[in-house]
Amino acid sequence: MPSLSTRCRRETGSLLRLGLPIYGAQLAQSGMSVADIIMSGRASATDLAAVSVGASLWVPLMLLMTGTLMGATPIVAHRVGSGRYDRVRAGVHQALWVALIFGSLCAITLALGASPIFRLMEIPADVAILANDYLVAVAFGIPAVAFYQALRAFSDGMHHTRPALWMGLLGLAVNVPCNYLLIYGGAGLVDLLGTSVPGFLSDLPALGARGCGIATAISMWAMCLGMAWYTRRSRAYAPVTLWAAPTPPRLREIGELLYVGMPIGLAIFFEVTLFTVITLLVAYLGEITVAAHQIALNVTSVLFMLPLSLSMALTVRVSNRLGAGNPAEARFVAWNGTAVGFLMALLNGLLIWLFAEPVLGIYSTNTEVKTLAMSLILLAMLFQISDSLQVNLAGALRGYRDTRVVMGITLVSYWAVGLGVGHLLGRGIAGIDALGIYGYWIGLNAGLTSAAALLGWRLWVISRRRSNEAGA
């Protein structure tokens, strides 16, 4: 038997090789969101508001959908680990059927349901009209996102995570020029390239927020078609023969996917909506506080993508070892990955300490905003460890298909502990002065720490139980 240090080194190398391409893919997708915000903001403040309001509706809905389809990843990895390639194909086909249904329902919901929500939210009429146009355009791309996520879950489960990186870069490469052309129109091209622009291009109208939605839909379809082409042509997927005759819907396998995947989607949805609710709750503190809060969240969310990517890779590694009939190795993989996540948290804390101040200068020139954002980001250093631990522990538990317990723990930790403590401290309780925005960030710390502790306990219980069952 190799020494413990050798095993850790080998497993860490395997985890990083699997996780780093996922990290690149996540950054590329974030780059598309950043491009949307920057380029729509340069068109007009109204276009920026429309894109921001529209994104607040479609992004959580999309994450619920894609999170559910992520349930295919541990299923595929488990079957690959056991060598049952014949069952992989049928399972992925069921995920594609689910993607068709979910993608269509989400697209219809966005296209038809946005206007009543905007009226309920009392969004200004000019912003609401543009936001609705933006969402109708984005809705055409939502089915593509669903199909892409199903194929990505298949690829990740097969231990091939680089295609997700390539497709993310493809989406970014399509999104930016399409954004420029459709948001600014021909006049924007003339300003950029001069009078040499062909007439049919120079006559294109500037569509603003609607153009941003169209560009987003085009990039979604580019990623979907690119992943479909790659999984069909690459020899890496040859044992599965994915693109042979389609498997008809099978309720039992669809039920298995939903049993594993729906709690993942709901857990992600709970987390995303928590931050949305906190942003609404701190709005009374004024625009300086809201701006600083949003900037601090954006900076920390970029850093969070590294432990998140490792978490997704950890799901694959644990599922694969369980599928191979080696629960003891799966347990080692899970705890080794958690330790790697802890080290990544220390790295993120160091990056915050070294680069937070110059990075904030990119976001804002307002001294008050930068000062407040800096204090919040330094406070975020405290929860880098708990945040990294909880996401990697959750990833390992998803490898065990223990997704419903993860959903329950995250719901209680984020909403009962995180939001509860944050609201009490932020607004003040008996004998304690209101801490404002700091109270809400302390609440986030409490929620993430609670999640890390509970998920750690759950992983200890279930990994030990699986190992004991195998040894009995």
C-alpha positions in Angstrom: 0.0 0.0 0.0 1.3 3.5 -0.8 1.9 5.9 2.0 -0.8 8.3 3.1 1.1 11.3 1.6 1.5 9.5 -1.7 -2.2 8.7 -1.8 -3.1 12.3 -1.0 -0.8 13.6 -3.6 -2.2 11.3 -6.3 -5.8 12.0 -5.5 -5.2 15.7 -5.2 -3.6 15.7 -8.7 -6.6 13.8 -10.1 -9.1 16.1 -8.4 -7.3 19.2 -9.8 -7.0 17.8 -13.3 -10.8 17.3 -13.2 -11.7 20.5 -11.4 -9.5 23.2 -13.1 -11.3 22.9 -16.5 -14.6 23.3 -14.6 -13.2 26.4 -13.0 -12.2 27.8 -16.4 -15.7 27.1 -17.7 -17.3 28.8 -14.7 -15.1 31.9 -15.3 -16.1 32.0 -19.0 -19.8 31.9 -18.1 -19.3 34.6 -15.6 -17.5 36.6 -18.3 -20.6 36.5 -20.4 -22.6 38.0 -17.5 -20.0 40.7 -17.0 -20.0 41.5 -20.7 -23.8 41.9 -20.6 -23.7 44.3 -17.7 -20.8 46.4 -19.0 -22.1 46.6 -22.6 -25.7 47.3 -21.8 -24.6 49.9 -19.3 -22.8 51.8 -22.0 -25.9 51.8 -24.1 -28.0 53.6 -21.4 -28.9 53.4 -17.8 -32.4 52.2 -18.7 -31.0 49.3 -20.8 -28.7 48.4 -17.9 -31.6 48.4 -15.5 -33.7 46.3 -17.8 -30.9 43.7 -18.2 -30.3 43.6 -14.4 -34.0 43.2 -13.6 -34.5 40.6 -16.3 -31.5 38.6 -15.1 -32.9 38.6 -11.6 -35.7 36.5 -13.0 -34.2 34.2 -15.5 -30.9 33.3 -13.7 -32.5 31.8 -10.6 -34.9 29.9 -12.8 -32.1 28.6 -15.0 -30.0 27.6 -12.0 -33.0 25.6 -10.6 -33.2 23.8 -14.0 -29.5 23.2 -14.5 -29.0 22.2 -10.9 -31.7 19.5 -11.4 -29.9 18.3 -14.5 -26.7 18.1 -12.6 -28.1 15.1 -10.9 -27.1 13.2 -14.0 -23.4 13.6 -13.2 -23.2 11.3 -10.1 -25.5 8.8 -11.9 -23.2 8.7 -15.0 -20.0 8.6 -12.8 -21.4 5.8 -10.7 -22.2 3.7 -13.8 -18.9 4.4 -15.4 -17.1 3.4 -12.2 -18.9 0.1 -12.3 -18.2 -0.4 -16.0 -21.9 -0.4 -17.0 -21.5 1.8 -20.1 -24.7 0.2 -21.6 -26.7 1.9 -18.9 -25.0 5.3 -19.3 -26.5 5.9 -22.7 -30.1 5.3 -21.5 -29.6 7.5 -18.4 -28.3 10.4 -20.5 -31.2 10.1 -22.9 -33.6 10.4 -20.0 -31.8 13.5 -18.9 -32.3 14.9 -22.4 -36.0 14.2 -22.2 -36.1 16.0 -18.9 -34.1 18.9 -20.4 -36.7 19.2 -23.2 -39.6 19.5 -20.8 -37.8 21.8 -18.3 -36.3 24.0 -21.0 -39.7 24.4 -22.7 -41.5 25.2 -19.5 -38.9 27.7 -18.3 -38.9 29.4 -21.7 -42.7 29.7 -21.7 -42.7 31.0 -18.2 -40.2 33.7 -19.0 -41.9 34.8 -22.2 -45.4 35.0 -20.8 -45.0 35.5 -17.1 -42.6 38.4 -16.8 -45.0 41.3 -17.3 -47.3 40.4 -14.4 -44.3 40.1 -12.1 -42.9 43.5 -13.2 -46.3 45.1 -12.4 -46.4 43.4 -9.0 -42.8 44.7 -8.3 -43.8 48.2 -9.5 -40.9 48.3 -12.0 -41.0 51.7 -13.9 -42.8 51.3 -17.2 -39.9 52.1 -19.5 -37.6 49.6 -17.7 -40.3 46.9 -17.6 -41.0 47.1 -21.3 -37.3 46.7 -22.2 -36.8 44.0 -19.5 -39.8 42.1 -21.0 -38.3 42.3 -24.5 -34.9 41.1 -23.1 -36.5 38.1 -21.4 -38.6 37.1 -24.5 -35.3 37.0 -26.4 -33.4 35.1 -23.7 -36.3 32.6 -23.5 -35.4 31.2 -27.0 -32.1 30.2 -25.6 -33.3 28.5 -22.4 -34.0 25.1 -24.0 -30.4 25.2 -25.4 -29.1 25.7 -21.8 -31.1 22.7 -20.7 -29.7 20.4 -23.4 -26.2 21.8 -22.9 -26.4 21.0 -19.1 -27.6 17.5 -19.7 -24.7 16.9 -22.2 -22.2 18.6 -19.8 -23.4 16.4 -16.9 -22.7 13.3 -19.2 -19.3 14.6 -20.1 -18.3 15.5 -16.5 -19.5 12.1 -15.3 -17.3 10.4 -17.9 -14.3 12.3 -16.3 -14.1 14.6 -19.4 -14.4 18.2 -18.0 -12.3 20.0 -20.6 -15.2 20.2 -23.1 -17.1 22.4 -20.7 -14.2 24.8 -20.7 -14.0 24.9 -24.5 -17.8 25.4 -24.8 -17.6 28.2 -22.1 -15.0 29.9 -24.1 -17.0 29.4 -27.3 -20.0 31.0 -25.7 -17.9 34.0 -24.5 -16.4 34.4 -28.0 -19.9 34.4 -29.5 -21.5 36.6 -26.9 -19.2 39.6 -26.9 -19.3 40.4 -30.7 -23.0 39.6 -30.9 -23.6 41.9 -27.9 -21.7 44.7 -29.6 -23.5 44.3 -32.9 -27.0 43.9 -31.5 -26.8 46.4 -28.6 -25.2 49.3 -30.5 -26.2 48.4 -34.1 -24.6 49.6 -37.2 -23.7 53.0 -35.6 -21.6 51.2 -33.0 -19.7 49.3 -35.7 -19.1 52.5 -37.6 -17.7 54.1 -34.4 -15.5 51.1 -33.9 -14.3 50.3 -37.4 -14.9 53.5 -39.4 -16.7 54.0 -42.7 -15.4 50.8 -44.2 -18.3 48.9 -42.6 -20.5 47.3 -45.3 -23.9 49.0 -45.8 -26.0 46.0 -44.7 -24.2 46.1 -41.4 -24.1 49.9 -40.9 -27.9 50.0 -41.3 -28.6 47.6 -38.5 -30.7 49.1 -35.7 -29.4 49.5 -32.1 -31.6 47.1 -30.1 -30.2 47.8 -26.6 -31.4 45.4 -23.9 -33.4 43.4 -26.5 -30.2 42.9 -28.5 -28.4 41.8 -25.3 -31.1 39.1 -24.9 -30.8 37.9 -28.5 -27.0 37.7 -28.1 -27.4 35.7 -24.9 -29.7 33.3 -26.7 -27.3 32.9 -29.6 -24.4 32.1 -27.3 -26.6 29.6 -25.5 -27.3 27.7 -28.7 -23.7 27.9 -29.8 -22.6 26.2 -26.6 -25.4 23.6 -26.9 -24.6 22.7 -30.6 -20.9 22.7 -29.8 -21.3 20.2 -27.0 -23.6 18.1 -29.1 -21.1 18.1 -32.0 -18.2 17.3 -29.6 -19.9 14.4 -27.8 -20.8 12.9 -31.2 -17.4 13.2 -32.8 -14.9 12.6 -29.9 -13.7 9.0 -29.4 -13.6 9.6 -25.7 -17.3 8.8 -25.5 -17.2 5.9 -27.9 -18.0 3.2 -25.3 -21.4 4.9 -24.7 -22.6 5.3 -28.3 -24.7 8.2 -27.1 -26.0 9.3 -30.5 -27.4 6.0 -31.6 -31.1 5.4 -31.7 -32.9 7.5 -29.0 -34.2 5.7 -25.9 -37.9 6.4 -25.2 -38.8 8.0 -21.9 -38.6 5.7 -19.0 -40.4 6.9 -15.9 -38.3 4.9 -13.5 -35.0 6.4 -14.7 -36.5 9.9 -15.0 -37.7 9.5 -11.4 -34.1 8.5 -10.3 -32.7 11.6 -12.0 -35.3 13.9 -10.3 -34.8 12.1 -7.0 -31.1 13.0 -7.1 -31.2 16.2 -9.1 -34.2 18.1 -7.9 -32.8 18.7 -4.4 -29.5 19.9 -6.0 -31.5 22.5 -8.0 -33.5 23.6 -5.0 -30.4 23.9 -2.8 -28.8 26.2 -5.5 -32.1 28.1 -5.8 -32.3 28.6 -2.1 -28.7 30.0 -2.0 -29.2 32.4 -4.9 -32.5 33.7 -3.7 -31.0 34.3 -0.2 -28.6 36.8 -1.6 -31.4 38.5 -3.6 -33.5 38.8 -0.5 -30.6 40.2 1.6 -30.0 42.8 -1.2 -33.6 43.9 -1.0 -33.5 44.0 2.9 -30.5 46.3 2.9 -31.9 48.7 0.3 -33.3 51.0 3.1 -29.7 51.7 4.1 -29.1 53.8 1.0 -27.4 53.6 -2.4 -23.8 53.7 -1.0 -24.5 50.6 1.2 -26.2 48.7 -1.6 -23.4 49.5 -4.1 -20.7 48.4 -1.6 -22.7 45.3 -0.8 -23.1 44.3 -4.5 -19.4 44.9 -5.2 -18.2 42.9 -2.2 -20.6 40.0 -3.2 -19.3 40.1 -6.8 -15.6 40.0 -5.8 -16.2 37.1 -3.3 -18.4 35.2 -5.8 -15.5 35.2 -8.3 -13.2 33.7 -5.7 -15.9 31.2 -4.7 -15.8 29.6 -8.2 -12.6 27.7 -7.4 -14.0 25.8 -4.4 -17.3 25.4 -6.3 -15.4 23.8 -9.2 -13.6 21.5 -6.9 -16.9 20.5 -5.4 -18.3 19.6 -8.8 -15.2 17.5 -9.5 -15.5 15.9 -6.1 -19.0 14.7 -6.9 -17.6 12.9 -9.9 -14.7 11.3 -8.0 -16.8 10.0 -5.1 -19.5 8.6 -7.4 -16.9 6.9 -9.5 -15.3 5.2 -6.6 -18.6 4.1 -5.2 -19.5 2.7 -8.6 -16.3 0.7 -8.7 -17.4 -0.9 -5.4 -14.8 0.8 -3.2 -16.6 2.8 -0.5 -13.4 3.0 1.6 -11.6 4.7 -1.3 -14.7 6.9 -1.8 -14.5 8.0 1.8 -10.8 8.8 1.4 -11.5 10.8 -1.8 -14.3 12.8 0.0 -12.2 13.9 3.0 -9.1 14.5 0.9 -11.1 16.8 -1.4 -12.5 18.6 1.7 -8.9 19.2 2.9 -8.0 20.5 -0.6 -11.0 22.9 -0.3 -9.7 24.1 3.0 -6.3 25.0 1.5 -8.1 26.8 -1.4 -9.9 28.8 1.2 -6.6 29.9 2.7 -5.4 30.9 -0.8 -8.6 32.9 -1.4 -8.1 34.7 1.9 -4.6 35.6 0.9 -5.7 36.9 -2.5 -8.3 39.1 -0.7 -5.7 40.5 1.6 -3.3 41.3 -1.2 -5.5 42.5 -4.0 -8.8 43.6 -2.6 -8.0 47.3 -2.6 -6.7 47.7 -6.2 -9.6 45.5 -7.5 -12.2 47.8 -5.8 -10.8 50.7 -7.8 -12.0 49.0 -11.0 -15.6 48.8 -9.7 -16.0 52.3 -8.3 -14.3 55.7 -7.9 -16.6 56.7 -5.0 -14.5 56.8 -1.8 -17.4 56.0 0.5 -18.4 53.0 -1.6 -14.8 51.7 -1.8 -14.2 52.1 2.0 -17.4 50.3 2.9 -16.9 47.5 0.3 -13.3 47.0 1.6 -14.5 46.5 5.2 -17.1 44.0 3.9 -14.6 42.1 1.8 -12.2 41.9 4.8 -15.1 40.5 6.8 -15.6 38.0 3.9 -12.2 36.6 4.7 -13.6 35.1 7.8 -16.1 33.0 5.9 -13.9 31.8 3.1 -13.0 28.7 5.2 -16.6 27.8 6.1 -17.9 28.6 2.6 -15.2 26.4 0.9 -15.8 23.6 3.4 -19.6 23.6 3.0 -19.5 23.6 -0.8 -17.0 20.7 -0.9 -18.7 18.7 1.7 -22.0 19.1 -0.2 -20.2 18.0 -3.4 -18.9 14.9 -1.7 -22.4 14.1 -0.3 -23.9 14.5 -3.8 -21.4 11.8 -4.9 -23.2 9.6 -2.3 -26.5 10.8 -3.9 -27.4 12.1 -0.4 -28.9 15.2 -2.1 -32.1 15.6 -0.1 -30.3 15.9 3.2 -27.9 18.4 1.7 -31.0 20.4 0.5 -32.5 20.3 4.0 -29.3 21.4 5.7 -28.7 24.3 3.3 -32.3 25.5 3.6 -32.0 25.6 7.4 -28.5 27.0 7.5 -29.0 29.7 4.9 -32.6 30.8 5.6 -33.1 30.1 9.3 -29.6 30.7 10.6 -28.0 33.0 8.0 -31.0 35.2 7.2 -32.4 35.0 10.8 -29.2 36.0 12.5 -28.4 38.6 9.9 -31.9 40.2 10.1 -31.8 40.3 13.9 -28.3 41.8 14.0 -28.9 44.1 11.1 -32.1 45.6 12.4 -31.2 45.3 16.0 -32.6 43.2 18.9 -33.2 43.8 22.5 -30.2 45.4 24.1 -28.1 45.3 20.9 -27.8 48.2 18.5 -28.6 47.7 14.9 -25.4 46.7 13.0 -26.8 47.5 9.5 -25.0 45.8 6.6 -22.4 44.3 9.0 -25.2 42.4 10.8 -26.3 40.8 7.6 -22.7 39.8 6.7 -22.2 38.3 10.2 -25.4 36.4 9.5 -23.9 35.0 6.3 -20.9 33.9 8.3 -23.2 32.2 10.8 -25.2 30.4 8.1 -22.2 29.2 6.2 -20.5 28.0 9.4 -23.7 26.1 10.4 -23.9 24.5 6.9 -20.2 23.4 7.1 -20.7 21.9 10.6 -23.9 20.0 9.7 -22.6 18.8 6.3 -19.4 17.6 7.9 -21.3 15.6 10.4 -23.5 14.1 7.7 -20.5 13.1 5.5 -18.9 11.5 8.5 -22.0 9.5 9.2 -22.8 8.4 5.7 -19.2 7.7 4.5 -18.6 5.6 7.6 -21.9 3.7 7.2 -21.1 2.9 3.6 -17.6 1.6 4.5 -19.0 -0.5 7.3 -21.7 -2.0 5.1 -19.1 -3.0 2.5 -16.9 -4.6 5.2 -19.8 -6.5 6.8 
